[in-house]
């Protein structure tokens, strides 16, 4: 191996992922150097609290309380941003680029919301911004989509890209609890944050979906156009009906090319129990990508955690180090497509998307009620695949009815639901969950 001087990196943040990154870089230093062609040395790091006891060995690393000291250090080649959130991360990344440093980041919110600006700044200076760790932790999905699928017309991708939601839905399915009970259990176990809204309301998954969709379809990042739903409305009953009907409920991020534009949506979905993604459980993540040439490819693994995420950070560092001397024009483009070929294709309004539906309603157990419901569906051109009325558990006046539809435009389903909810014999609101065959 040529004896080039070590590459010096500066870490912003010494939390879970920062600590994991130092540990992996140290433990596998020789392997990593053999792959990168240079030694990678953590020269400095910033942390909010410097005197906190840490399990990671920080010997030889200069510590700063001020993250700006890291991005302004003239001896640093690559800044690794592991702070998360928008500010100060955005300002620090832009400043690192202005100072001529390459950047590795695990920050999905930053890339999803400000990636266009950050990539343009990097491009203007011939610098790299790598973000494998921003999506699905230890799963190398960015690399696969950007490089492995380079010959494909990507038709759709669907991902379980939030471990907290997957843990909660898996536990509801395996143990039969309600959302609130299982969330509390996930918080006790440390799988869900004290404020879980970013995860359970789908924002985190939407950040990741936006990044994957850009890579897949050559569209600029446009987070505001992602349709986002979380899992709070999924009930114990829905989970039980799904099992009875041969499905599991998963929280999915879906990007799909249609003739009129691209669907970008995050929501719970019925997934056939035999589909590979239905069997990605607990905190695991999984992403299925369908290319016209490769067919469907499933990647699954740990979506979070110190070392899985560090695995992706270090892989990015190796990529950046290998490309340090390459002509910027010949590097893998940030969003898979050359920047001047990114295209503003229409993103479909959720009302224009097409899926099958599961609908659960409670109706009065009287003659003609089901006929009224099915007439509304028929009038709107919605074809029923299955309908099931169950006995009321406790002789209550309302009985649960479950309907599975064939594929329908969401606009028609919205109209049907409004009319069904207005029937006097129906208890509003009913619950609906999209059905995704993933085939
Ligand atoms: N909070 C995320 C999750 C992990 O629950 O999957 C980091 O993106």
Boltz pocket constraint, residues with backbone or C-beta under 6 A from the ligand:
constraints:
  - pocket:
      binder: B
      contacts: [[A, 134], [A, 161], [A, 162], [A, 163], [A, 164], [A, 165], [A, 191], [A, 199], [A, 204], [A, 283], [A, 303], [A, 304]]
      max_distance: 6.0
